[in-house]
Amino acid sequence: MPDERNLLLAALLARLADDCRHVVVGANSPIPACAALLAEAKAPDRFMVTILGSQKYMQFTEGGRELFDYAAQGRMDAFFLGGGQIDGQANVNLVGIGDYPNSKLRLPGSYGSAFMAFMVKKVILFREEHSPRVLVPNGPDGC
């Protein structure tokens, strides 16, 4: 049985995507994928979901290059972005925890998130864990 908190998070994320036409979700983001599919189910005639790496919901044939082209052309309304840490001003840490180069924890990296945040109309931040370790204060000790 699914965790009720994850279902609630998916429903809340779907509500944030209500006004969108095309939403893109990363490959390892099952809760945002659920949210995007829920939003699509509510408005199937005007809503498109792209889930990176999916055989059924992948609109792109050329991978990352096409993803960035879509964003630059304004053909993407929302993008879900999770981070290792998120602060109160929506700064996202996708690189690592601790001072570089001796980071305590290395995160997956930002890939093209800075570009996406600038080009896509709505970036929806999410994180399953809501703890002081993940939701950090603003400022030099935060993100």
Phi, psi and chi 1 to 4 in degrees:
 res  aa     phi    psi   chi1   chi2   chi3   chi4
   1 MET       -  133.4  174.0  136.5 -171.9      -
   2 PRO   -65.0  149.6  -10.7   18.6      -      -
   3 ASP   -67.2  127.1 -175.0  -29.5      -      -
   4 GLU   -59.6  -32.4  -70.3  177.6    6.7      -
   5 ARG   -64.9  -38.2  -67.8  171.5  -65.8 -173.4
   6 ASN   -68.0  -37.3  -68.9  -17.7      -      -
   7 LEU   -64.6  -41.5  -66.6  174.1      -      -
   8 LEU   -64.0  -43.5  177.1   61.1      -      -
   9 LEU   -61.6  -42.8 -178.7   55.3      -      -
  10 ALA   -62.6  -41.8      -      -      -      -
  11 ALA   -65.0  -40.4      -      -      -      -
  12 LEU   -67.8  -40.7  -67.8  170.4      -      -
  13 LEU   -65.6  -37.4  -69.4  173.3      -      -
  14 ALA   -62.3  -39.1      -      -      -      -
  15 ARG   -63.1  -36.0 -164.9  176.8  -64.3  163.8
  16 LEU   -67.3  -21.7  -68.0  173.5      -      -
  17 ALA   -98.5    4.7      -      -      -      -
  18 ASP   -53.3  -37.5  -88.1  -12.0      -      -
  19 ASP   -90.8   11.9   60.1  -19.2      -      -
  20 CYS   -95.8  161.2  -62.1      -      -      -
  21 ARG  -110.5  -36.6  -69.0  169.2  -65.4  133.2
  22 HIS  -136.0  119.3 -175.7 -164.4      -      -
  23 VAL  -117.9  137.0  174.1      -      -      -
  24 VAL  -115.5  136.4  178.1      -      -      -
  25 VAL  -125.8  140.6 -178.5      -      -      -
  26 GLY   -68.2  165.5      -      -      -      -
  27 ALA   -66.1  -33.9      -      -      -      -
  28 ASN  -109.9   47.5  -65.5  -43.9      -      -
  29 SER  -131.9   72.4  -57.2      -      -      -
  30 PRO   -65.1  -35.9   19.5  -28.5      -      -
  31 ILE   -70.3  -47.3  -66.6  172.1      -      -
  32 PRO   -62.7  -33.1  -27.6   37.2      -      -
  33 ALA   -63.4  -43.5      -      -      -      -
  34 CYS   -60.4  -42.4  180.0      -      -      -
  35 ALA   -62.6  -44.7      -      -      -      -
  36 ALA   -64.8  -41.0      -      -      -      -
  37 LEU   -68.7  -33.3  -66.5  173.2      -      -
  38 LEU   -65.8  -44.4  176.1   59.6      -      -
  39 ALA   -62.5  -38.9      -      -      -      -
  40 GLU   -65.3  -39.5 -179.5 -172.8   44.4      -
  41 ALA   -63.8  -29.0      -      -      -      -
  42 LYS   -77.4  -23.6  -67.0 -178.8  -15.3 -174.4
  43 ALA  -145.8   62.8      -      -      -      -
  44 PRO   -64.1  -23.3   22.3  -30.0      -      -
  45 ASP   -76.8  -17.3   55.4  -32.0      -      -
  46 ARG  -128.4    4.1   66.7  160.1 -176.5   84.1
  47 PHE  -117.7  136.4 -156.6   93.3      -      -
  48 MET  -128.2  137.0 -178.6  169.2   68.4      -
  49 VAL  -115.9  132.6  175.1      -      -      -
  50 THR  -117.7  123.3  -61.8      -      -      -
  51 ILE  -114.8  112.3  -59.1  173.6      -      -
  52 LEU   -59.7  130.7  -57.7  177.1      -      -
  53 GLY    88.3   -7.5      -      -      -      -
  54 SER   -82.9  141.6  167.8      -      -      -
  55 GLN   -76.1  -34.1  -69.4 -178.0  -10.5      -
  56 LYS   -85.8  -37.0 -176.3  173.8 -178.3  179.5
  57 TYR  -112.0   22.0  -64.8  101.0      -      -
  58 MET   -96.9  114.1 -178.6   64.9  165.7      -
  59 GLN   -87.2  -18.2  -46.1  -56.7  -33.8      -
  60 PHE   -95.5  141.5  -51.1  133.1      -      -
  61 THR  -105.9  -13.8   56.9      -      -      -
  62 GLU  -115.7   18.5  -62.3  178.3   27.2      -
  63 GLY    66.1 -137.2      -      -      -      -
  64 GLY   -58.5  -37.5      -      -      -      -
  65 ARG   -60.6  -44.9 -174.6 -179.4   77.7   99.3
  66 GLU   -69.3  -35.1 -162.3  169.4    2.5      -
  67 LEU   -57.8  -48.1  168.4   72.0      -      -
  68 PHE   -69.8  -33.7  -65.0  121.6      -      -
  69 ASP   -62.3  -45.4  -74.4  -12.0      -      -
  70 TYR   -57.3  -45.4 -100.2   62.6      -      -
  71 ALA   -63.1  -46.2      -      -      -      -
  72 ALA   -65.5  -28.8      -      -      -      -
  73 GLN   -87.0   -0.5  -65.4  165.6    4.8      -
  74 GLY    74.5   23.2      -      -      -      -
  75 ARG   -95.4   12.8  -62.9  168.2   61.0 -170.8
  76 MET  -131.9  124.2 -168.5 -176.6  -48.5      -
  77 ASP   -90.5  -30.7  -63.6  -51.1      -      -
  78 ALA  -149.8  151.0      -      -      -      -
  79 PHE  -138.8  130.4 -176.3   75.6      -      -
  80 PHE   -86.5  134.4  -73.0   95.3      -      -
  81 LEU  -135.3  121.4 -179.4   62.1      -      -
  82 GLY  -104.4  154.3      -      -      -      -
  83 GLY  -136.6  159.7      -      -      -      -
  84 GLY   -65.6  -37.2      -      -      -      -
  85 GLN  -142.0  145.1  -66.4  178.3  -43.6      -
  86 ILE  -134.3  132.5  -57.4  171.3      -      -
  87 ASP  -102.6  178.9   76.6    8.6      -      -
  88 GLY   -67.8  -11.6      -      -      -      -
  89 GLN  -105.3   15.5  -66.3 -176.9  -38.3      -
  90 ALA    69.0   22.5      -      -      -      -
  91 ASN   -76.5  138.0  -65.4  -54.1      -      -
  92 VAL  -119.7  130.7 -179.7      -      -      -
  93 ASN   -99.8  113.0  178.6    0.9      -      -
  94 LEU  -115.1    4.7  -60.4  164.5      -      -
  95 VAL  -103.5  -54.8  178.7      -      -      -
  96 GLY  -178.7  163.1      -      -      -      -
  97 ILE  -106.2  126.8  -49.4  -80.9      -      -
  98 GLY   102.0  169.0      -      -      -      -
  99 ASP   -72.6  129.8  -66.8  -28.7      -      -
 100 TYR   -72.6  141.0 -177.7   82.5      -      -
 101 PRO   -92.3    5.3   33.9  -33.2      -      -
 102 ASN  -100.1   44.1  -59.4  -42.5      -      -
 103 SER   -59.0  140.7  -57.9      -      -      -
 104 LYS   -72.7  -32.6  -61.8  174.4 -162.4  168.4
 105 LEU  -143.2  127.9  176.7   65.4      -      -
 106 ARG   -96.3  127.4  177.4   75.7  172.1  106.8
 107 LEU   -97.4  170.2  -60.1  170.7      -      -
 108 PRO   -59.2  -26.0  -21.2   28.9      -      -
 109 GLY   107.1  170.5      -      -      -      -
 110 SER   -93.3  -15.9   56.1      -      -      -
 111 TYR    44.6 -105.5 -173.8   53.2      -      -
 112 GLY  -119.0   24.1      -      -      -      -
 113 SER   -64.6  -33.5   60.5      -      -      -
 114 ALA   -64.8  -41.1      -      -      -      -
 115 PHE   -65.0  -45.8  175.6   80.3      -      -
 116 MET   -62.9  -41.5  -61.4  -64.3  -83.2      -
 117 ALA   -62.4  -31.9      -      -      -      -
 118 PHE   -81.1  -35.4 -177.9   71.6      -      -
 119 MET   -94.7  -28.6  -61.8  -56.8  -68.3      -
 120 VAL   -90.2  138.2  176.8      -      -      -
 121 LYS   -58.4  -40.7  -64.3  172.4 -165.9  163.7
 122 LYS  -136.0  117.6 -177.4 -176.4  -75.4 -169.8
 123 VAL  -103.6  120.7  175.9      -      -      -
 124 ILE  -102.4  109.7  -57.8  172.3      -      -
 125 LEU   -79.2  141.6  -61.9  178.5      -      -
 126 PHE  -148.2  157.3   74.3   95.0      -      -
 127 ARG  -162.2  131.4 -175.7   60.4 -158.8 -111.7
 128 GLU   -68.3  -40.8  -65.6  171.5   46.9      -
 129 GLU   -86.7  124.9  179.1 -175.3  -19.4      -
 130 HIS  -116.0   85.1  -64.8  168.9      -      -
 131 SER  -136.6  165.8   71.3      -      -      -
 132 PRO   -61.1  -21.3  -23.7   32.8      -      -
 133 ARG   -71.0  -31.9 -176.6  175.1   72.0   96.5
 134 VAL  -101.4  -46.3  171.8      -      -      -
 135 LEU   -92.6   97.4  -57.4  175.9      -      -
 136 VAL  -100.4  160.2  -63.1      -      -      -
 137 PRO   -69.5  161.6   15.8  -20.5      -      -
 138 ASN   -72.5  162.2  -61.3  -19.4      -      -
 139 GLY   103.3 -170.4      -      -      -      -
 140 PRO   -62.4  -28.7    7.4  -11.0      -      -
 141 ASP   -87.3  -10.8  -64.8  -34.0      -      -
 142 GLY   -88.6 -142.2      -      -      -      -
 143 CYS   -72.6      -  -68.5      -      -      -
